[in-house]
Amino acid sequence: MTTTRLKIGGMTCNHCVRAVEGALKSRPGVRNATVHLQEGAAEVEYDETQVAAEQLVAAVADEGYAAEIAGHSAGGAR
């Protein structure tokens, strides 16, 4: 298992948090996802043999939020 921190942009409420958590948890290999509204971040624990960090970013972007791997520049726009 690997844990990755994502920076999330565009979240304004608890509905946003639930949407992002749901998108992350629906990916195969994701064991847990915790989204922090105030920090604009998510911590995701996942099996790197089943899902890549870039796929987690894509899952968040598919929900309409900006996302990137903390410390990296990646895609996603709101």
VENWO-V402183 format. One record per residue. N is the residue number from 1. RES is the residue in one letter. PSI is psi in radians with two decimals (none if undefined). Layout:
BEGIN
N/RES/PSI
N/RES/PSI
END
This chain:
BEGIN
1/M/2.55
2/T/2.57
3/T/2.26
4/T/2.50
5/R/2.28
6/L/2.48
7/K/2.27
8/I/2.28
9/G/2.58
10/G/-0.01
11/M/2.33
12/T/-0.17
13/C/3.10
14/N/-0.50
15/H/-0.73
16/C/-0.77
17/V/-0.83
18/R/-0.68
19/A/-0.78
20/V/-0.79
21/E/-0.76
22/G/-0.74
23/A/-0.74
24/L/-0.81
25/K/-0.36
26/S/-0.21
27/R/2.37
28/P/2.40
29/G/-0.21
30/V/2.12
31/R/-0.69
32/N/2.59
33/A/2.24
34/T/2.13
35/V/2.35
36/H/1.90
37/L/-0.91
38/Q/-0.61
39/E/-0.29
40/G/0.82
41/A/2.84
42/A/2.51
43/E/2.20
44/V/2.19
45/E/2.19
46/Y/2.85
47/D/1.91
48/E/-0.18
49/T/-0.22
50/Q/-0.45
51/V/2.47
52/A/2.71
53/A/-0.63
54/E/-0.55
55/Q/-0.54
56/L/-0.75
57/V/-0.76
58/A/-0.67
59/A/-0.71
60/V/-0.76
61/A/-0.63
62/D/-0.45
63/E/-0.14
64/G/0.26
65/Y/2.59
66/A/2.44
67/A/2.58
68/E/2.70
69/I/2.27
70/A/2.21
71/G/-0.05
72/H/2.81
73/S/2.22
74/A/-3.14
75/G/-3.02
76/G/2.22
77/A/2.65
78/R/none
END
